[in-house]
Amino acid sequence: MKFAGEQDPKSRRVRRPETVVLFFVANQMFAIAADNVQEIRSTDSLAGSANEIENPEVPKVRHTIERGRRTYYVVNAGAHFGLPVTRPALVLILRQFRAALLVDRIDRMAEISAVHPLPLAFNGEERRWYRGLAYLDDSVIPVVEPTGFLTPEEFQKLDRASSMAASQRETEAAVQA
């Protein structure tokens, strides 16, 4: 016989703590799993290595960066989340995904006990943007989903724009030579 509140040991989910990077965009705090971040750089350190691309269909991306023979599309987090315009100081280069994220500042790394499912009030594209919510230091913080920054369709548009920009740079270099 089981008493109310008792569960089978197998039915209880064991949640392992997760390390996250807490960052700010326009005074809003977000979290991203530390495992999803390959590198954090200042925007100043990337100034010479960033290539500008223009694609009015994906206005949140205006630059690419090359890291280890791989092109990353730099997503302005403020534009992505529809937040006020700021002057981002850092770039989070994501692991396993061809995107980097412009953010205002890093708060710290922290350990969260769980990522809770999004409430049903999140019913638009933000369901793609966030893995869920975390509770830390009496605050509820959205935990971003790295694959939510760019859709496959946006990647296709950006790949085309990037190819055209590279061709244009090659043509300009040939003309100057």
C-alpha positions in Angstrom: 0.0 0.0 0.0 1.2 3.5 -0.9 0.5 6.6 1.0 -0.3 9.9 -0.6 2.8 11.7 -1.8 4.9 8.5 -2.1 6.4 7.8 -5.5 8.2 4.9 -7.0 11.9 5.6 -7.0 12.0 5.0 -10.7 9.3 7.6 -11.4 11.2 10.4 -9.7 13.3 12.4 -12.1 16.8 13.1 -11.0 17.8 16.6 -12.0 21.4 17.5 -12.2 22.5 21.0 -11.6 23.5 22.9 -14.8 26.1 25.6 -15.2 24.9 28.7 -17.1 26.3 32.0 -18.2 24.1 34.9 -17.0 24.2 37.8 -19.5 22.4 41.1 -20.0 20.8 42.7 -23.0 19.2 46.1 -22.5 19.0 45.5 -18.7 17.3 42.2 -19.1 19.0 39.1 -17.7 19.1 35.8 -19.7 20.9 32.5 -19.1 22.5 30.2 -21.6 24.0 26.8 -20.8 27.8 27.1 -20.4 28.2 24.0 -22.6 26.6 26.0 -25.5 29.2 28.7 -25.4 32.5 28.1 -27.1 34.1 31.5 -26.5 33.4 34.9 -25.1 35.2 37.9 -26.8 34.9 41.6 -26.6 33.5 43.3 -29.7 36.8 45.4 -29.9 38.9 42.2 -30.3 36.8 41.1 -33.3 36.6 44.5 -35.0 39.2 43.6 -37.7 38.0 40.1 -38.3 34.2 40.8 -38.7 32.8 41.0 -42.2 29.7 43.1 -42.8 26.8 41.6 -44.7 23.5 43.2 -45.6 20.3 41.3 -45.7 17.1 43.2 -45.1 15.3 39.9 -44.6 17.3 39.2 -41.5 18.1 42.6 -40.0 19.3 41.1 -36.6 22.4 39.9 -38.4 24.8 42.4 -39.8 28.2 40.7 -39.5 30.0 37.4 -39.8 33.1 36.2 -38.1 35.5 33.5 -39.1 36.8 31.1 -36.4 38.6 27.9 -37.2 37.5 27.7 -40.9 33.9 28.2 -39.8 31.7 31.2 -40.5 29.5 32.4 -37.6 26.5 34.8 -38.1 26.5 37.5 -35.4 23.0 37.9 -34.1 22.3 41.2 -32.2 20.4 39.8 -29.2 18.6 43.1 -28.6 17.2 43.1 -32.1 16.4 39.4 -31.8 14.4 39.8 -28.5 12.8 43.1 -29.6 14.6 45.1 -26.8 15.8 48.7 -26.9 18.9 49.5 -28.9 22.1 49.2 -26.9 25.9 49.1 -27.6 26.8 45.5 -27.2 30.3 44.9 -25.7 30.7 41.2 -25.9 30.2 38.3 -28.4 29.2 34.8 -27.3 30.5 32.4 -29.9 28.2 29.4 -29.7 29.3 25.8 -29.8 27.7 23.3 -32.3 25.8 26.1 -34.0 26.9 28.7 -36.7 25.9 31.7 -34.7 27.4 34.2 -32.3 25.4 36.5 -30.0 26.0 40.2 -29.3 25.3 41.0 -25.7 25.8 44.0 -23.4 27.6 42.3 -20.5 28.2 39.1 -18.7 27.0 39.0 -15.1 28.5 35.7 -14.0 28.4 31.9 -14.3 26.0 30.2 -11.9 24.6 26.8 -11.2 20.9 26.3 -11.6 19.1 23.3 -10.2 16.6 23.0 -13.0 15.2 24.4 -16.2 11.4 24.6 -15.8 9.0 24.3 -18.8 7.7 27.5 -20.3 4.2 28.5 -19.1 1.5 28.4 -21.7 1.5 32.3 -21.8 4.6 31.9 -24.0 2.8 31.1 -27.2 4.6 32.8 -30.0 8.1 32.6 -31.4 9.5 32.8 -27.9 8.7 29.1 -27.5 11.5 28.6 -30.0 13.8 31.2 -28.3 13.8 29.7 -24.8 14.5 26.2 -23.4 12.5 27.2 -20.3 12.8 29.3 -17.1 15.3 29.0 -14.2 14.9 30.3 -10.7 18.0 31.9 -9.2 18.5 34.3 -6.4 14.8 35.1 -6.1 14.6 35.9 -9.8 13.0 34.0 -12.7 15.4 34.0 -15.7 14.7 32.8 -19.3 17.2 30.2 -20.4 17.8 30.7 -24.1 17.8 27.9 -26.7 20.9 28.4 -29.0 19.1 27.0 -32.0 16.3 29.6 -31.5 18.4 32.5 -32.7 18.3 31.6 -36.4 15.9 29.4 -38.3 17.0 27.1 -41.2 15.3 29.6 -43.6 17.3 32.5 -42.1 20.5 30.5 -42.5 19.7 30.0 -46.1 19.1 33.7 -46.7 22.3 34.6 -44.8 24.4 32.1 -46.7 23.2 33.6 -49.9 23.9 37.2 -48.7 27.3 36.1 -47.3 28.3 34.5 -50.7 27.3 37.7 -52.5 29.3 39.9 -50.1 32.3 37.6 -50.5 32.1 37.8 -54.3 31.8 41.6 -54.1 34.9 41.8 -51.8 36.8 39.6 -54.3 35.8 41.8 -57.2 36.7 45.0 -55.4 40.1 43.5 -54.4 40.8 42.4 -58.1 39.9 45.9 -59.3 42.2 47.6 -56.8 45.1 45.2 -57.8 
